[in-house]
Amino acid sequence: MIFDSWDCSRVTGNPSIIQYGKVRVAIRDLSFVWGLGYLLTSVTPFLLNLFPRRILAIGLTVGLVEVLLATLVGAWLYKEPNVTR
């Protein structure tokens, strides 16, 4: 389970960094990725009372931290290629 979550955040978090390469834009993109990947997918279980609300809140919090760390590490690792003319 932990590997699947890590792999998912690595796949969804890093493309936003590779595309832009700026931390401020990356944080905006990670909120979009978190909203689609975690928040939106938790709406149905919340409305159907499939899980206790505390479990869903813990999952959303862990997901936010996970995507945040993956995106910031991706921004730190990404380097713009030097273009000389």
C-alpha positions in Angstrom: 0.0 0.0 0.0 2.8 2.5 0.8 4.6 1.7 -2.4 1.4 2.3 -4.4 0.9 5.7 -2.8 4.5 6.7 -3.2 4.5 5.7 -6.8 1.3 7.6 -7.5 2.6 10.8 -6.0 5.9 10.4 -7.9 4.1 10.0 -11.2 1.6 12.9 -10.6 3.8 15.3 -8.6 6.9 15.4 -10.7 5.5 16.2 -14.2 4.3 19.5 -12.9 7.9 20.3 -11.9 9.5 19.1 -15.1 7.1 21.3 -17.1 7.7 24.5 -15.2 10.7 24.2 -12.9 9.6 26.8 -10.4 8.6 26.2 -6.8 5.7 28.7 -6.7 4.1 27.2 -9.8 4.8 23.8 -8.5 2.8 24.5 -5.3 -0.1 25.6 -7.4 0.1 22.5 -9.5 0.4 20.2 -6.5 -2.8 21.6 -5.1 -4.5 20.8 -8.4 -3.1 17.3 -8.4 -4.0 16.8 -4.8 -7.5 18.1 -5.4 -8.1 15.7 -8.3 -6.2 12.7 -6.9 -7.2 12.8 -3.3 -10.0 15.2 -2.5 -12.2 14.4 -5.5 -11.9 10.7 -5.0 -12.8 11.0 -1.3 -16.1 12.7 -1.9 -18.1 9.5 -2.8 -16.9 7.5 0.2 -17.6 10.5 2.4 -21.2 11.0 1.1 -21.9 7.2 1.3 -20.5 7.0 4.8 -18.2 4.1 3.7 -15.4 5.0 6.1 -15.3 7.1 9.3 -14.7 10.7 8.7 -11.5 10.6 10.8 -10.0 8.0 8.5 -10.8 10.1 5.4 -9.3 13.2 7.0 -6.1 11.3 7.9 -5.9 10.0 4.3 -6.4 13.4 2.9 -3.8 14.9 5.2 -1.2 12.2 4.4 -1.9 12.6 0.7 -1.4 16.3 0.9 2.0 15.9 2.7 2.9 13.1 0.2 2.2 15.2 -2.9 3.8 18.3 -1.3 7.1 16.4 -0.6 7.1 14.7 -4.0 6.6 18.0 -5.8 9.2 20.0 -3.8 11.8 17.2 -4.1 11.1 17.2 -7.9 11.5 21.0 -8.0 14.8 20.7 -6.1 16.1 18.0 -8.4 15.0 19.6 -11.6 17.6 21.8 -13.5 16.9 23.9 -16.5 19.1 23.0 -19.5 21.5 25.7 -20.4 20.7 27.2 -23.8 23.5 29.1 -25.5 23.2 31.0 -28.7 
